[in-house]
Amino acid sequence: MSETTAPATVVYESSVTAVGGQVEEFLAHGMLIFFADESPAELHDMSVRHTATVSDAGPRAGDILSVGDVSMEVLAVGSVVSDNLLQLGHLDLKANGLTEAELPGDVNVAKQPLPLPSPGDAFRITRSGQPSPGESP
């Protein structure tokens, strides 16, 4: 019996609907904040708003997080990230290179410039396939 690797699976996907006026300031500090469209108005200026089309799971280390055409490997995920994303559409993306989350809501990726999303861009989390048994006898 041989092992094969299952294809990558999209566990979360949404479409950016609006980008707040303060988002570029947060980008300068290596941070992007996401909230679902239904978030309170006081959060709109500082966040990227989006509408989910697939919301099966939150991110975990090793997943690929994509914003528009830019893809990044997730290095660390805080303890409340999955619940926040699935219930509120909320995620704090930090390009700090840390392999342990400093705060329960952090999702860490390598130190790198983060993209400035535009309405219509995809926000996606992809999970690599895990080795699975080959064909059954």
A tleap script that builds the chain and sets N, CA, C and O, in Angstrom:
source leaprc.protein.ff14SB
mol = sequence {
  NMET SER GLU THR THR ALA PRO ALA THR VAL
  VAL TYR GLU SER SER VAL THR ALA VAL GLY
  GLY GLN VAL GLU GLU PHE LEU ALA HIE GLY
  MET LEU ILE PHE PHE ALA ASP GLU SER PRO
  ALA GLU LEU HIE ASP MET SER VAL ARG HIE
  THR ALA THR VAL SER ASP ALA GLY PRO ARG
  ALA GLY ASP ILE LEU SER VAL GLY ASP VAL
  SER MET GLU VAL LEU ALA VAL GLY SER VAL
  VAL SER ASP ASN LEU LEU GLN LEU GLY HIE
  LEU ASP LEU LYS ALA ASN GLY LEU THR GLU
  ALA GLU LEU PRO GLY ASP VAL ASN VAL ALA
  LYS GLN PRO LEU PRO LEU PRO SER PRO GLY
  ASP ALA PHE ARG ILE THR ARG SER GLY GLN
  PRO SER PRO GLY GLU SER CPRO
}
set mol.1.N position { 0.856 -1.175 0.000 }
set mol.1.CA position { 0.000 0.000 0.000 }
set mol.1.C position { 0.901 1.237 0.000 }
set mol.1.O position { 1.804 1.338 0.831 }
set mol.2.N position { 0.676 2.159 -0.899 }
set mol.2.CA position { 1.497 3.355 -0.957 }
set mol.2.C position { 0.738 4.537 -0.366 }
set mol.2.O position { -0.482 4.508 -0.203 }
set mol.3.N position { 1.516 5.590 -0.049 }
set mol.3.CA position { 0.885 6.806 0.463 }
set mol.3.C position { 0.932 7.862 -0.625 }
set mol.3.O position { 1.904 7.968 -1.372 }
set mol.4.N position { -0.125 8.631 -0.699 }
set mol.4.CA position { -0.164 9.754 -1.618 }
set mol.4.C position { -0.501 10.991 -0.803 }
set mol.4.O position { -1.045 10.896 0.296 }
set mol.5.N position { -0.178 12.131 -1.343 }
set mol.5.CA position { -0.504 13.372 -0.664 }
set mol.5.C position { -1.786 13.919 -1.269 }
set mol.5.O position { -1.899 14.100 -2.481 }
set mol.6.N position { -2.749 14.176 -0.391 }
set mol.6.CA position { -4.014 14.742 -0.851 }
set mol.6.C position { -3.761 16.162 -1.351 }
set mol.6.O position { -2.821 16.813 -0.896 }
set mol.7.N position { -4.578 16.648 -2.273 }
set mol.7.CA position { -4.394 18.012 -2.762 }
set mol.7.C position { -4.681 19.028 -1.658 }
set mol.7.O position { -5.357 18.725 -0.675 }
set mol.8.N position { -4.154 20.238 -1.842 }
set mol.8.CA position { -4.413 21.319 -0.892 }
set mol.8.C position { -5.905 21.625 -0.864 }
set mol.8.O position { -6.597 21.518 -1.876 }
set mol.9.N position { -6.382 22.003 0.307 }
set mol.9.CA position { -7.797 22.284 0.509 }
set mol.9.C position { -7.980 23.724 0.982 }
set mol.9.O position { -7.263 24.174 1.875 }
set mol.10.N position { -8.920 24.441 0.403 }
set mol.10.CA position { -9.267 25.779 0.872 }
set mol.10.C position { -10.166 25.602 2.099 }
set mol.10.O position { -11.262 25.052 1.999 }
set mol.11.N position { -9.688 26.076 3.263 }
set mol.11.CA position { -10.473 25.944 4.493 }
set mol.11.C position { -11.198 27.237 4.846 }
set mol.11.O position { -12.134 27.231 5.645 }
set mol.12.N position { -10.757 28.358 4.242 }
set mol.12.CA position { -11.435 29.639 4.455 }
set mol.12.C position { -11.205 30.483 3.217 }
set mol.12.O position { -10.084 30.581 2.719 }
set mol.13.N position { -12.263 31.087 2.728 }
set mol.13.CA position { -12.133 31.976 1.572 }
set mol.13.C position { -13.175 33.068 1.676 }
set mol.13.O position { -14.329 32.828 2.029 }
set mol.14.N position { -12.738 34.272 1.360 }
set mol.14.CA position { -13.661 35.395 1.358 }
set mol.14.C position { -13.228 36.400 0.310 }
set mol.14.O position { -12.162 36.290 -0.296 }
set mol.15.N position { -14.089 37.378 0.120 }
set mol.15.CA position { -13.822 38.441 -0.836 }
set mol.15.C position { -13.773 39.774 -0.086 }
set mol.15.O position { -14.675 40.102 0.686 }
set mol.16.N position { -12.707 40.531 -0.328 }
set mol.16.CA position { -12.562 41.848 0.298 }
set mol.16.C position { -13.650 42.769 -0.257 }
set mol.16.O position { -13.840 42.866 -1.470 }
set mol.17.N position { -14.361 43.443 0.655 }
set mol.17.CA position { -15.434 44.345 0.243 }
set mol.17.C position { -15.093 45.817 0.469 }
set mol.17.O position { -15.617 46.689 -0.224 }
set mol.18.N position { -14.211 46.099 1.444 }
set mol.18.CA position { -13.835 47.489 1.740 }
set mol.18.C position { -12.516 47.507 2.494 }
set mol.18.O position { -12.180 46.561 3.205 }
set mol.19.N position { -11.763 48.612 2.327 }
set mol.19.CA position { -10.486 48.788 3.009 }
set mol.19.C position { -10.536 50.135 3.725 }
set mol.19.O position { -10.700 51.178 3.092 }
set mol.20.N position { -10.393 50.103 5.045 }
set mol.20.CA position { -10.480 51.312 5.847 }
set mol.20.C position { -9.330 52.274 5.599 }
set mol.20.O position { -8.259 51.883 5.133 }
set mol.21.N position { -9.573 53.542 5.920 }
set mol.21.CA position { -8.594 54.597 5.697 }
set mol.21.C position { -7.312 54.455 6.491 }
set mol.21.O position { -6.281 54.982 6.073 }
set mol.22.N position { -7.334 53.757 7.629 }
set mol.22.CA position { -6.131 53.604 8.455 }
set mol.22.C position { -5.342 52.324 8.143 }
set mol.22.O position { -4.300 52.081 8.750 }
set mol.23.N position { -5.825 51.520 7.217 }
set mol.23.CA position { -5.178 50.228 6.935 }
set mol.23.C position { -3.719 50.419 6.507 }
set mol.23.O position { -2.856 49.647 6.928 }
set mol.24.N position { -3.426 51.425 5.685 }
set mol.24.CA position { -2.045 51.646 5.242 }
set mol.24.C position { -1.119 51.949 6.411 }
set mol.24.O position { 0.043 51.542 6.398 }
set mol.25.N position { -1.618 52.661 7.427 }
set mol.25.CA position { -0.809 52.946 8.613 }
set mol.25.C position { -0.455 51.651 9.345 }
set mol.25.O position { 0.670 51.496 9.820 }
set mol.26.N position { -1.404 50.727 9.439 }
set mol.26.CA position { -1.137 49.438 10.079 }
set mol.26.C position { -0.145 48.622 9.242 }
set mol.26.O position { 0.706 47.925 9.796 }
set mol.27.N position { -0.252 48.706 7.916 }
set mol.27.CA position { 0.684 47.995 7.036 }
set mol.27.C position { 2.125 48.430 7.304 }
set mol.27.O position { 3.043 47.612 7.253 }
set mol.28.N position { 2.318 49.707 7.587 }
set mol.28.CA position { 3.657 50.226 7.879 }
set mol.28.C position { 4.257 49.562 9.111 }
set mol.28.O position { 5.475 49.563 9.284 }
set mol.29.N position { 3.423 49.003 9.956 }
set mol.29.CA position { 3.867 48.301 11.169 }
set mol.29.C position { 3.781 46.782 11.011 }
set mol.29.O position { 3.880 46.046 11.993 }
set mol.30.N position { 3.597 46.314 9.761 }
set mol.30.CA position { 3.569 44.883 9.494 }
set mol.30.C position { 2.314 44.192 9.983 }
set mol.30.O position { 2.370 43.059 10.461 }
set mol.31.N position { 1.184 44.867 9.868 }
set mol.31.CA position { -0.056 44.308 10.415 }
set mol.31.C position { -1.249 44.608 9.504 }
set mol.31.O position { -1.380 45.708 8.967 }
set mol.32.N position { -2.112 43.605 9.344 }
set mol.32.CA position { -3.391 43.752 8.648 }
set mol.32.C position { -4.478 43.209 9.569 }
set mol.32.O position { -4.330 42.134 10.150 }
set mol.33.N position { -5.553 43.946 9.695 }
set mol.33.CA position { -6.670 43.527 10.542 }
set mol.33.C position { -7.879 43.289 9.651 }
set mol.33.O position { -8.271 44.153 8.866 }
set mol.34.N position { -8.464 42.104 9.785 }
set mol.34.CA position { -9.640 41.730 9.002 }
set mol.34.C position { -10.857 41.631 9.918 }
set mol.34.O position { -10.761 41.165 11.053 }
set mol.35.N position { -12.004 42.080 9.402 }
set mol.35.CA position { -13.296 41.898 10.068 }
set mol.35.C position { -14.349 41.625 9.015 }
set mol.35.O position { -14.256 42.113 7.888 }
set mol.36.N position { -15.349 40.847 9.382 }
set mol.36.CA position { -16.492 40.604 8.500 }
set mol.36.C position { -17.251 41.909 8.274 }
set mol.36.O position { -17.165 42.838 9.078 }
set mol.37.N position { -17.991 41.965 7.173 }
set mol.37.CA position { -18.780 43.152 6.847 }
set mol.37.C position { -19.709 43.582 7.977 }
set mol.37.O position { -19.995 44.770 8.129 }
set mol.38.N position { -20.180 42.624 8.767 }
set mol.38.CA position { -21.147 42.923 9.824 }
set mol.38.C position { -20.509 43.531 11.064 }
set mol.38.O position { -21.205 43.762 12.052 }
set mol.39.N position { -19.207 43.797 11.045 }
set mol.39.CA position { -18.510 44.327 12.215 }
set mol.39.C position { -19.034 45.728 12.561 }
set mol.39.O position { -19.577 46.424 11.704 }
set mol.40.N position { -18.864 46.132 13.830 }
set mol.40.CA position { -19.301 47.473 14.248 }
set mol.40.C position { -18.601 48.563 13.445 }
set mol.40.O position { -17.435 48.427 13.076 }
set mol.41.N position { -19.327 49.641 13.179 }
set mol.41.CA position { -18.827 50.739 12.352 }
set mol.41.C position { -17.521 51.325 12.878 }
set mol.41.O position { -16.695 51.778 12.085 }
set mol.42.N position { -17.313 51.327 14.191 }
set mol.42.CA position { -16.089 51.916 14.746 }
set mol.42.C position { -14.827 51.127 14.372 }
set mol.42.O position { -13.715 51.623 14.559 }
set mol.43.N position { -14.985 49.915 13.850 }
set mol.43.CA position { -13.838 49.110 13.420 }
set mol.43.C position { -13.524 49.252 11.930 }
set mol.43.O position { -12.466 48.816 11.477 }
set mol.44.N position { -14.420 49.848 11.182 }
set mol.44.CA position { -14.283 49.888 9.720 }
set mol.44.C position { -13.055 50.644 9.242 }
set mol.44.O position { -12.418 50.215 8.280 }
set mol.45.N position { -12.702 51.749 9.878 }
set mol.45.CA position { -11.604 52.572 9.392 }
set mol.45.C position { -10.249 51.883 9.522 }
set mol.45.O position { -9.330 52.164 8.752 }
set mol.46.N position { -10.125 50.979 10.496 }
set mol.46.CA position { -8.838 50.331 10.748 }
set mol.46.C position { -8.729 48.935 10.151 }
set mol.46.O position { -7.711 48.265 10.325 }
set mol.47.N position { -9.761 48.494 9.451 }
set mol.47.CA position { -9.763 47.096 9.030 }
set mol.47.C position { -10.086 46.892 7.558 }
set mol.47.O position { -10.601 47.766 6.860 }
set mol.48.N position { -9.745 45.673 7.130 }
set mol.48.CA position { -10.135 45.174 5.814 }
set mol.48.C position { -11.411 44.388 6.049 }
set mol.48.O position { -11.410 43.414 6.802 }
set mol.49.N position { -12.497 44.798 5.413 }
set mol.49.CA position { -13.770 44.084 5.580 }
set mol.49.C position { -13.934 43.089 4.452 }
set mol.49.O position { -13.468 43.302 3.332 }
set mol.50.N position { -14.616 41.983 4.777 }
set mol.50.CA position { -14.737 40.900 3.801 }
set mol.50.C position { -15.993 40.083 4.073 }
set mol.50.O position { -16.589 40.151 5.148 }
set mol.51.N position { -16.373 39.310 3.059 }
set mol.51.CA position { -17.515 38.398 3.148 }
set mol.51.C position { -17.034 36.997 2.810 }
set mol.51.O position { -16.487 36.763 1.732 }
set mol.52.N position { -17.240 36.070 3.731 }
set mol.52.CA position { -16.766 34.695 3.549 }
set mol.52.C position { -17.675 33.910 2.613 }
set mol.52.O position { -18.897 34.059 2.631 }
set mol.53.N position { -17.045 33.069 1.794 }
set mol.53.CA position { -17.787 32.135 0.948 }
set mol.53.C position { -17.508 30.694 1.366 }
set mol.53.O position { -18.319 29.802 1.115 }
set mol.54.N position { -16.349 30.468 2.009 }
set mol.54.CA position { -15.999 29.171 2.595 }
set mol.54.C position { -15.483 29.463 3.994 }
set mol.54.O position { -14.559 30.259 4.158 }
set mol.55.N position { -16.068 28.827 5.003 }
set mol.55.CA position { -15.595 29.046 6.375 }
set mol.55.C position { -15.615 27.723 7.139 }
set mol.55.O position { -16.370 27.544 8.095 }
set mol.56.N position { -14.761 26.805 6.686 }
set mol.56.CA position { -14.698 25.470 7.282 }
set mol.56.C position { -13.773 25.395 8.484 }
set mol.56.O position { -14.015 24.615 9.405 }
set mol.57.N position { -12.702 26.208 8.487 }
set mol.57.CA position { -11.727 26.150 9.579 }
set mol.57.C position { -10.913 27.432 9.594 }
set mol.57.O position { -10.830 28.157 8.602 }
set mol.58.N position { -10.313 27.690 10.753 }
set mol.58.CA position { -9.373 28.790 10.875 }
set mol.58.C position { -7.976 28.301 10.516 }
set mol.58.O position { -7.781 27.113 10.262 }
set mol.59.N position { -7.000 29.213 10.493 }
set mol.59.CA position { -5.652 28.831 10.094 }
set mol.59.C position { -4.915 28.056 11.189 }
set mol.59.O position { -5.261 28.120 12.369 }
set mol.60.N position { -3.892 27.327 10.757 }
set mol.60.CA position { -2.959 26.700 11.690 }
set mol.60.C position { -1.568 26.814 11.068 }
set mol.60.O position { -1.435 27.054 9.868 }
set mol.61.N position { -0.546 26.642 11.883 }
set mol.61.CA position { 0.823 26.748 11.397 }
set mol.61.C position { 1.016 25.799 10.218 }
set mol.61.O position { 0.575 24.651 10.249 }
set mol.62.N position { 1.683 26.299 9.181 }
set mol.62.CA position { 1.927 25.513 7.981 }
set mol.62.C position { 0.939 25.785 6.867 }
set mol.62.O position { 1.210 25.463 5.711 }
set mol.63.N position { -0.208 26.376 7.194 }
set mol.63.CA position { -1.175 26.740 6.155 }
set mol.63.C position { -0.621 27.887 5.311 }
set mol.63.O position { 0.329 28.562 5.709 }
set mol.64.N position { -1.222 28.096 4.153 }
set mol.64.CA position { -0.870 29.221 3.292 }
set mol.64.C position { -2.019 30.222 3.343 }
set mol.64.O position { -3.165 29.884 3.046 }
set mol.65.N position { -1.703 31.447 3.721 }
set mol.65.CA position { -2.682 32.528 3.765 }
set mol.65.C position { -2.405 33.432 2.573 }
set mol.65.O position { -1.277 33.888 2.381 }
set mol.66.N position { -3.426 33.689 1.780 }
set mol.66.CA position { -3.275 34.526 0.586 }
set mol.66.C position { -4.172 35.745 0.679 }
set mol.66.O position { -5.329 35.666 1.093 }
set mol.67.N position { -3.609 36.870 0.284 }
set mol.67.CA position { -4.349 38.126 0.177 }
set mol.67.C position { -4.095 38.634 -1.228 }
set mol.67.O position { -2.980 39.037 -1.557 }
set mol.68.N position { -5.128 38.616 -2.057 }
set mol.68.CA position { -4.922 38.955 -3.460 }
set mol.68.C position { -3.963 37.961 -4.076 }
set mol.68.O position { -4.180 36.752 -3.994 }
set mol.69.N position { -2.889 38.467 -4.702 }
set mol.69.CA position { -1.909 37.608 -5.373 }
set mol.69.C position { -0.723 37.235 -4.483 }
set mol.69.O position { 0.204 36.571 -4.945 }
set mol.70.N position { -0.740 37.651 -3.220 }
set mol.70.CA position { 0.384 37.404 -2.316 }
set mol.70.C position { 0.046 36.250 -1.376 }
set mol.70.O position { -0.982 36.271 -0.700 }
set mol.71.N position { 0.918 35.244 -1.338 }
set mol.71.CA position { 0.722 34.083 -0.466 }
set mol.71.C position { 1.837 34.020 0.563 }
set mol.71.O position { 2.998 34.288 0.255 }
set mol.72.N position { 1.469 33.662 1.796 }
set mol.72.CA position { 2.411 33.619 2.911 }
set mol.72.C position { 2.168 32.366 3.735 }
set mol.72.O position { 1.020 31.965 3.931 }
set mol.73.N position { 3.235 31.745 4.218 }
set mol.73.CA position { 3.086 30.598 5.106 }
set mol.73.C position { 2.798 31.077 6.521 }
set mol.73.O position { 3.465 31.982 7.023 }
set mol.74.N position { 1.814 30.475 7.159 }
set mol.74.CA position { 1.471 30.788 8.546 }
set mol.74.C position { 2.511 30.132 9.447 }
set mol.74.O position { 2.731 28.923 9.372 }
set mol.75.N position { 3.152 30.937 10.305 }
set mol.75.CA position { 4.180 30.438 11.214 }
set mol.75.C position { 3.635 30.104 12.596 }
set mol.75.O position { 4.111 29.171 13.244 }
set mol.76.N position { 2.634 30.863 13.053 }
set mol.76.CA position { 2.069 30.651 14.388 }
set mol.76.C position { 0.654 31.210 14.425 }
set mol.76.O position { 0.315 32.144 13.699 }
set mol.77.N position { -0.167 30.609 15.296 }
set mol.77.CA position { -1.574 30.995 15.417 }
set mol.77.C position { -1.933 31.038 16.899 }
set mol.77.O position { -1.682 30.078 17.628 }
set mol.78.N position { -2.515 32.141 17.342 }
set mol.78.CA position { -2.950 32.270 18.727 }
set mol.78.C position { -4.167 31.408 19.028 }
set mol.78.O position { -4.830 30.915 18.116 }
set mol.79.N position { -4.452 31.233 20.303 }
set mol.79.CA position { -5.473 30.290 20.768 }
set mol.79.C position { -6.911 30.657 20.408 }
set mol.79.O position { -7.772 29.777 20.385 }
set mol.80.N position { -7.198 31.932 20.125 }
set mol.80.CA position { -8.585 32.320 19.819 }
set mol.80.C position { -8.807 32.649 18.348 }
set mol.80.O position { -9.905 33.047 17.959 }
set mol.81.N position { -7.776 32.488 17.532 }
set mol.81.CA position { -7.860 32.895 16.125 }
set mol.81.C position { -8.979 32.179 15.380 }
set mol.81.O position { -9.771 32.824 14.693 }
set mol.82.N position { -9.058 30.867 15.504 }
set mol.82.CA position { -10.062 30.112 14.756 }
set mol.82.C position { -11.474 30.561 15.113 }
set mol.82.O position { -12.284 30.817 14.222 }
set mol.83.N position { -11.779 30.659 16.410 }
set mol.83.CA position { -13.105 31.108 16.831 }
set mol.83.C position { -13.389 32.523 16.343 }
set mol.83.O position { -14.485 32.803 15.857 }
set mol.84.N position { -12.401 33.424 16.470 }
set mol.84.CA position { -12.594 34.806 16.022 }
set mol.84.C position { -12.904 34.866 14.532 }
set mol.84.O position { -13.809 35.584 14.107 }
set mol.85.N position { -12.152 34.112 13.743 }
set mol.85.CA position { -12.350 34.154 12.299 }
set mol.85.C position { -13.699 33.553 11.910 }
set mol.85.O position { -14.447 34.145 11.132 }
set mol.86.N position { -14.004 32.387 12.449 }
set mol.86.CA position { -15.239 31.709 12.052 }
set mol.86.C position { -16.493 32.407 12.574 }
set mol.86.O position { -17.534 32.356 11.920 }
set mol.87.N position { -16.418 33.055 13.733 }
set mol.87.CA position { -17.598 33.704 14.313 }
set mol.87.C position { -17.721 35.180 13.950 }
set mol.87.O position { -18.831 35.684 13.781 }
set mol.88.N position { -16.581 35.884 13.828 }
set mol.88.CA position { -16.603 37.330 13.619 }
set mol.88.C position { -15.947 37.773 12.314 }
set mol.88.O position { -16.003 38.948 11.952 }
set mol.89.N position { -15.330 36.833 11.616 }
set mol.89.CA position { -14.575 37.217 10.432 }
set mol.89.C position { -13.336 38.020 10.793 }
set mol.89.O position { -12.803 38.748 9.956 }
set mol.90.N position { -12.871 37.892 12.042 }
set mol.90.CA position { -11.764 38.703 12.555 }
set mol.90.C position { -10.451 37.929 12.575 }
set mol.90.O position { -10.384 36.783 13.020 }
set mol.91.N position { -9.400 38.599 12.073 }
set mol.91.CA position { -8.070 38.018 12.070 }
set mol.91.C position { -7.053 39.148 12.118 }
set mol.91.O position { -7.169 40.122 11.374 }
set mol.92.N position { -6.047 39.023 13.000 }
set mol.92.CA position { -4.930 39.969 13.063 }
set mol.92.C position { -3.723 39.296 12.425 }
set mol.92.O position { -3.150 38.369 12.999 }
set mol.93.N position { -3.337 39.756 11.249 }
set mol.93.CA position { -2.197 39.208 10.526 }
set mol.93.C position { -0.973 40.060 10.830 }
set mol.93.O position { -0.981 41.273 10.621 }
set mol.94.N position { 0.094 39.405 11.332 }
set mol.94.CA position { 1.309 40.131 11.700 }
set mol.94.C position { 2.505 39.525 10.971 }
set mol.94.O position { 2.773 38.329 11.082 }
set mol.95.N position { 3.221 40.369 10.225 }
set mol.95.CA position { 4.426 39.946 9.505 }
set mol.95.C position { 5.630 40.192 10.407 }
set mol.95.O position { 6.428 41.098 10.167 }
set mol.96.N position { 5.747 39.366 11.454 }
set mol.96.CA position { 6.797 39.568 12.447 }
set mol.96.C position { 7.810 38.425 12.496 }
set mol.96.O position { 8.807 38.528 13.210 }
set mol.97.N position { 7.582 37.351 11.765 }
set mol.97.CA position { 8.518 36.240 11.714 }
set mol.97.C position { 8.544 35.354 12.947 }
set mol.97.O position { 9.368 34.443 13.026 }
set mol.98.N position { 7.665 35.598 13.911 }
set mol.98.CA position { 7.661 34.819 15.149 }
set mol.98.C position { 6.999 33.459 14.947 }
set mol.98.O position { 6.014 33.336 14.219 }
set mol.99.N position { 7.545 32.456 15.592 }
set mol.99.CA position { 6.983 31.103 15.492 }
set mol.99.C position { 6.095 30.760 16.686 }
set mol.99.O position { 5.614 29.633 16.801 }
set mol.100.N position { 5.879 31.729 17.572 }
set mol.100.CA position { 4.896 31.604 18.647 }
set mol.100.C position { 4.111 32.898 18.697 }
set mol.100.O position { 4.690 33.983 18.642 }
set mol.101.N position { 2.797 32.789 18.799 }
set mol.101.CA position { 1.938 33.975 18.842 }
set mol.101.C position { 2.119 34.700 20.169 }
set mol.101.O position { 2.082 34.074 21.229 }
set mol.102.N position { 2.314 36.016 20.119 }
set mol.102.CA position { 2.444 36.812 21.342 }
set mol.102.C position { 1.090 37.023 22.005 }
set mol.102.O position { 0.986 37.038 23.232 }
set mol.103.N position { 0.055 37.184 21.189 }
set mol.103.CA position { -1.298 37.427 21.690 }
set mol.103.C position { -2.228 36.340 21.184 }
set mol.103.O position { -1.965 35.756 20.133 }
set mol.104.N position { -3.311 36.048 21.901 }
set mol.104.CA position { -4.214 34.964 21.503 }
set mol.104.C position { -4.861 35.148 20.137 }
set mol.104.O position { -5.307 34.170 19.538 }
set mol.105.N position { -4.923 36.370 19.631 }
set mol.105.CA position { -5.558 36.615 18.342 }
set mol.105.C position { -4.603 36.776 17.179 }
set mol.105.O position { -5.033 37.098 16.071 }
set mol.106.N position { -3.311 36.559 17.405 }
set mol.106.CA position { -2.308 36.780 16.358 }
set mol.106.C position { -2.181 35.607 15.387 }
set mol.106.O position { -2.268 34.440 15.771 }
set mol.107.N position { -1.972 35.960 14.114 }
set mol.107.CA position { -1.543 35.012 13.087 }
set mol.107.C position { -0.234 35.579 12.551 }
set mol.107.O position { -0.210 36.671 11.982 }
set mol.108.N position { 0.858 34.832 12.734 }
set mol.108.CA position { 2.175 35.313 12.351 }
set mol.108.C position { 2.631 34.711 11.032 }
set mol.108.O position { 2.438 33.525 10.762 }
set mol.109.N position { 3.249 35.575 10.209 }
set mol.109.CA position { 3.910 35.152 8.978 }
set mol.109.C position { 5.309 35.755 8.986 }
set mol.109.O position { 5.643 36.544 9.870 }
set mol.110.N position { 6.134 35.382 7.996 }
set mol.110.CA position { 7.502 35.894 7.900 }
set mol.110.C position { 7.501 37.416 7.833 }
set mol.110.O position { 6.533 38.040 7.400 }
set mol.111.N position { 8.630 38.002 8.281 }
set mol.111.CA position { 8.799 39.448 8.139 }
set mol.111.C position { 8.867 39.745 6.650 }
set mol.111.O position { 9.764 39.274 5.950 }
set mol.112.N position { 7.917 40.524 6.178 }
set mol.112.CA position { 7.823 40.855 4.763 }
set mol.112.C position { 6.810 41.971 4.610 }
set mol.112.O position { 5.982 42.174 5.499 }
set mol.113.N position { 6.855 42.694 3.514 }
set mol.113.CA position { 5.816 43.689 3.275 }
set mol.113.C position { 4.476 42.982 3.046 }
set mol.113.O position { 4.391 42.040 2.258 }
set mol.114.N position { 3.456 43.433 3.726 }
set mol.114.CA position { 2.115 42.882 3.511 }
set mol.114.C position { 1.434 43.662 2.399 }
set mol.114.O position { 1.684 44.856 2.235 }
set mol.115.N position { 0.577 42.999 1.635 }
set mol.115.CA position { -0.098 43.684 0.530 }
set mol.115.C position { -1.225 44.585 1.028 }
set mol.115.O position { -1.836 44.320 2.063 }
set mol.116.N position { -1.488 45.639 0.286 }
set mol.116.CA position { -2.656 46.477 0.534 }
set mol.116.C position { -3.793 45.892 -0.295 }
set mol.116.O position { -3.785 46.010 -1.521 }
set mol.117.N position { -4.767 45.267 0.352 }
set mol.117.CA position { -5.868 44.658 -0.413 }
set mol.117.C position { -6.742 45.714 -1.082 }
set mol.117.O position { -6.754 46.881 -0.689 }
set mol.118.N position { -7.461 45.277 -2.086 }
set mol.118.CA position { -8.446 46.099 -2.778 }
set mol.118.C position { -9.768 45.352 -2.774 }
set mol.118.O position { -9.788 44.122 -2.740 }
set mol.119.N position { -10.882 46.092 -2.810 }
set mol.119.CA position { -12.174 45.405 -2.925 }
set mol.119.C position { -12.161 44.444 -4.107 }
set mol.119.O position { -11.702 44.784 -5.197 }
set mol.120.N position { -12.674 43.236 -3.872 }
set mol.120.CA position { -12.695 42.200 -4.887 }
set mol.120.C position { -11.572 41.197 -4.741 }
set mol.120.O position { -11.659 40.092 -5.277 }
set mol.121.N position { -10.496 41.565 -4.013 }
set mol.121.CA position { -9.405 40.615 -3.790 }
set mol.121.C position { -9.886 39.444 -2.947 }
set mol.121.O position { -10.784 39.588 -2.117 }
set mol.122.N position { -9.284 38.291 -3.167 }
set mol.122.CA position { -9.585 37.115 -2.350 }
set mol.122.C position { -8.724 37.144 -1.095 }
set mol.122.O position { -7.574 37.580 -1.124 }
set mol.123.N position { -9.299 36.673 0.005 }
set mol.123.CA position { -8.604 36.420 1.266 }
set mol.123.C position { -8.844 34.941 1.523 }
set mol.123.O position { -9.983 34.520 1.729 }
set mol.124.N position { -7.760 34.138 1.510 }
set mol.124.CA position { -7.926 32.682 1.468 }
set mol.124.C position { -6.915 31.990 2.390 }
set mol.124.O position { -5.785 32.453 2.546 }
set mol.125.N position { -7.334 30.890 2.988 }
set mol.125.CA position { -6.441 30.038 3.767 }
set mol.125.C position { -6.499 28.650 3.149 }
set mol.125.O position { -7.569 28.055 3.022 }
set mol.126.N position { -5.320 28.140 2.762 }
set mol.126.CA position { -5.218 26.842 2.105 }
set mol.126.C position { -4.389 25.915 2.983 }
set mol.126.O position { -3.348 26.305 3.512 }
set mol.127.N position { -4.856 24.709 3.128 }
set mol.127.CA position { -4.171 23.693 3.943 }
set mol.127.C position { -3.629 22.617 3.015 }
set mol.127.O position { -4.352 22.078 2.176 }
set mol.128.N position { -2.348 22.312 3.177 }
set mol.128.CA position { -1.744 21.242 2.385 }
set mol.128.C position { -2.385 19.930 2.720 }
set mol.128.O position { -2.787 19.690 3.858 }
set mol.129.N position { -2.479 19.069 1.712 }
set mol.129.CA position { -3.018 17.750 1.937 }
set mol.129.C position { -2.084 16.940 2.817 }
set mol.129.O position { -0.864 17.069 2.713 }
set mol.130.N position { -2.635 16.121 3.665 }
set mol.130.CA position { -1.858 15.246 4.526 }
set mol.130.C position { -1.686 13.900 3.814 }
set mol.130.O position { -2.551 13.494 3.038 }
set mol.131.N position { -0.604 13.228 4.069 }
set mol.131.CA position { -0.459 11.908 3.440 }
set mol.131.C position { -1.668 11.037 3.781 }
set mol.131.O position { -2.123 11.002 4.924 }
set mol.132.N position { -2.164 10.355 2.794 }
set mol.132.CA position { -3.320 9.491 3.007 }
set mol.132.C position { -3.018 8.122 2.413 }
set mol.132.O position { -2.191 8.014 1.508 }
set mol.133.N position { -3.665 7.087 2.902 }
set mol.133.CA position { -3.397 5.749 2.354 }
set mol.133.C position { -3.708 5.692 0.876 }
set mol.133.O position { -4.590 6.392 0.378 }
set mol.134.N position { -2.966 4.841 0.184 }
set mol.134.CA position { -3.226 4.634 -1.242 }
set mol.134.C position { -4.513 3.886 -1.440 }
set mol.134.O position { -5.330 3.776 -0.525 }
set mol.135.N position { -4.691 3.380 -2.614 }
set mol.135.CA position { -5.941 2.678 -2.924 }
set mol.135.C position { -6.144 1.480 -2.014 }
set mol.135.O position { -5.188 0.811 -1.621 }
set mol.136.N position { -7.364 1.227 -1.695 }
set mol.136.CA position { -7.696 0.064 -0.872 }
set mol.136.C position { -7.582 -1.208 -1.708 }
set mol.136.O position { -7.826 -1.191 -2.914 }
set mol.137.N position { -7.207 -2.318 -1.055 }
set mol.137.CA position { -7.099 -3.568 -1.820 }
set mol.137.C position { -8.439 -4.029 -2.308 }
set mol.137.O position { -8.533 -5.064 -2.969 }
savepdb mol mol.pdb
quit
